[in-house]
Structures are given as C-alpha cells and as structure tokens.
Amino acid sequence: MTKADIVTEISKSTGIEKAVVLETVEKFMETVKDSLAHGNNVYLRGFGSFIIKTRSEKTARNISKNTTIIIPEHKIPAFKPAKVFMEEVK
C-alpha cells in the first residue's frame, strides 16, 4: 500500500477531501521524523512505537581492497509494533 492508497482510503471512509488528508498525513510523517531526529521516541497506543536504536561499533571488510574498516556506532530509526497490532496481523 502506498501513501496515495492510504490517502484515498482515508478520504473515502471519512468523506474528507484528498488534499486535506494528504496534508495531514504529510504533517504526521514530518512530525515523527523531526521527533526521531531530535532523539525523541514516538508512542502510538494500540499501534506501535517509532524508536531510535543504537548500532554498536563493528569491524567490516572491504573485499575489493582486502582491508578491514571500522564502522562507528550509529543510530537508526525502527518501528516496534504494539501487542494488539501483532495479534491482528497473526
């Protein structure tokens, strides 16, 4: 399902214009991204959590040059679904 599909589905079920729904969805995604960028997790009860995970430093190999490189510790965004969500998907 794409963002356009989500906007169409919400618009059909609520009767709100697509432009308004699109603006709302865009603002929601922007707010989640900004919160994560500033180190804040986003919790949506009954849906899940958008969290920041820290990947530890690790050693990797560059096969073409046959050298070892160090990948520094870094943060990545992740989604953890709520138990209710998981039960519905199963």
C-alpha positions as CSV (number, residue, x, y, z in Angstrom):
1,M,0.0,0.0,0.0
2,T,1.4,3.4,-1.0
3,K,0.9,6.8,0.6
4,A,-1.5,7.7,-2.2
5,D,-3.5,4.5,-1.4
6,I,-3.7,5.4,2.3
7,V,-4.9,9.0,1.4
8,T,-7.5,7.6,-0.9
9,E,-8.7,5.1,1.6
10,I,-9.0,7.7,4.4
11,S,-10.7,10.1,2.1
12,K,-13.3,7.5,1.1
13,S,-14.1,6.4,4.6
14,T,-14.2,9.8,6.2
15,G,-15.6,12.0,3.4
16,I,-12.7,14.5,3.8
17,E,-11.1,15.9,0.7
18,K,-8.0,14.1,-0.5
19,A,-5.9,17.4,-0.4
20,V,-6.7,17.8,3.3
21,V,-6.0,14.1,4.1
22,L,-2.7,14.3,2.2
23,E,-1.6,17.4,4.1
24,T,-2.5,15.7,7.4
25,V,-0.6,12.5,6.5
26,E,2.4,14.6,5.4
27,K,2.4,16.6,8.6
28,F,2.2,13.4,10.7
29,M,5.2,11.9,8.9
30,E,7.2,15.1,9.3
31,T,6.4,15.3,13.0
32,V,7.5,11.7,13.5
33,K,10.8,12.3,11.5
34,D,11.5,15.5,13.5
35,S,10.9,13.8,16.8
36,L,13.2,10.9,15.9
37,A,15.9,13.3,14.6
38,H,15.9,15.1,17.9
39,G,16.2,11.8,19.8
40,N,12.6,11.5,21.0
41,N,10.6,8.3,20.6
42,V,7.0,8.4,19.3
43,Y,4.5,6.1,21.1
44,L,1.1,5.4,19.5
45,R,-1.0,3.3,21.8
46,G,-2.5,0.3,20.1
47,F,-0.4,0.7,17.0
48,G,3.3,0.8,18.0
49,S,6.4,2.8,18.7
50,F,8.8,4.6,16.4
51,I,12.1,4.4,18.3
52,I,15.8,5.1,17.9
53,K,18.1,2.1,18.1
54,T,21.9,2.4,18.6
55,R,24.0,0.1,16.5
56,S,27.3,-0.7,18.2
57,E,30.7,-0.2,16.5
58,K,31.8,-3.2,14.4
59,T,34.6,-4.3,12.2
60,A,33.9,-4.9,8.5
61,R,35.9,-5.9,5.4
62,N,36.3,-4.2,2.1
63,I,36.6,-7.3,-0.1
64,S,37.8,-5.5,-3.2
65,K,40.8,-3.9,-1.4
66,N,41.2,-6.7,1.1
67,T,41.2,-4.2,4.0
68,T,39.5,-4.0,7.4
69,I,37.4,-1.0,8.3
70,I,35.7,0.1,11.4
71,I,32.0,1.1,11.2
72,P,31.4,3.6,14.1
73,E,28.5,3.4,16.5
74,H,25.4,5.0,14.9
75,K,21.7,5.4,15.4
76,I,18.9,4.1,13.2
77,P,15.1,4.6,13.3
78,A,13.0,1.5,14.0
79,F,9.3,0.5,14.4
80,K,8.1,-1.8,17.2
81,P,4.5,-2.9,16.8
82,A,2.2,-3.0,19.8
83,K,0.9,-6.3,21.1
84,V,-2.6,-5.6,19.9
85,F,-1.2,-4.9,16.4
86,M,0.8,-8.1,16.4
87,E,-2.2,-10.2,17.4
88,E,-4.3,-8.7,14.5
89,V,-1.5,-9.5,12.0
90,K,-1.1,-13.1,13.2
